[in-house]
């Protein structure tokens, strides 16, 4: 299947890669997902994205991408790094180190430009029912 899809779509996903539910590859030409890569649920990849190795590692040598992650066009995530949940990776970024959850990473080499923290606050509505409010803050 991987060779068939590569021929017709330009997307190369190694058969050993672990892919979560809801992977969306938009304009997929040139997307590469390596053998030991792990991709979480609801991840979006744009064209030219590489989840690859550096050639320096053995065993687990490709990235682990969390849930609800957006990876922009041309981004390269290399080596056994971990990309947390709800991360946004800018176009053409080169990531060589872990990126914590709720961050945005851009540049070559990539750096974190901001981190979003979300607090859950419980309140009671006018009828006395408990509700949760999500308070997002940029740090």
Secondary structure in CASP SS format (residue, H / E / C, confidence):
PFRMAT SS
TARGET T0000
AUTHOR 0000-0000-0000
METHOD secondary structure of the structure
MODEL  1
X C 1.00
X H 1.00
X H 1.00
X H 1.00
X H 1.00
X H 1.00
X H 1.00
X H 1.00
X H 1.00
X C 1.00
X C 1.00
X E 1.00
X E 1.00
X C 1.00
X C 1.00
X C 1.00
X C 1.00
X E 1.00
X E 1.00
X C 1.00
X C 1.00
X C 1.00
X C 1.00
X E 1.00
X E 1.00
X E 1.00
X C 1.00
X C 1.00
X C 1.00
X C 1.00
X C 1.00
X E 1.00
X E 1.00
X C 1.00
X C 1.00
X C 1.00
X C 1.00
X E 1.00
X E 1.00
X C 1.00
X C 1.00
X C 1.00
X C 1.00
X E 1.00
X E 1.00
X E 1.00
X C 1.00
X C 1.00
X C 1.00
X E 1.00
X E 1.00
X E 1.00
X C 1.00
X C 1.00
X C 1.00
X C 1.00
X C 1.00
X C 1.00
X C 1.00
X C 1.00
X C 1.00
X C 1.00
X C 1.00
X E 1.00
X E 1.00
X C 1.00
X C 1.00
X C 1.00
X C 1.00
X E 1.00
X E 1.00
X C 1.00
X C 1.00
X C 1.00
X C 1.00
X E 1.00
X E 1.00
X E 1.00
X C 1.00
X C 1.00
X C 1.00
X E 1.00
X E 1.00
X C 1.00
X C 1.00
X C 1.00
X C 1.00
X E 1.00
X E 1.00
X C 1.00
X C 1.00
X C 1.00
X C 1.00
X E 1.00
X E 1.00
X C 1.00
X C 1.00
X C 1.00
X E 1.00
X C 1.00
X C 1.00
X C 1.00
X E 1.00
X E 1.00
X E 1.00
X E 1.00
X C 1.00
X E 1.00
X C 1.00
X C 1.00
X E 1.00
X E 1.00
X E 1.00
X E 1.00
X E 1.00
X E 1.00
X E 1.00
X E 1.00
X E 1.00
X E 1.00
X E 1.00
X E 1.00
X E 1.00
X E 1.00
X C 1.00
X C 1.00
X C 1.00
X C 1.00
X C 1.00
X E 1.00
X E 1.00
X E 1.00
X E 1.00
X E 1.00
X E 1.00
X E 1.00
X E 1.00
X E 1.00
X C 1.00
END
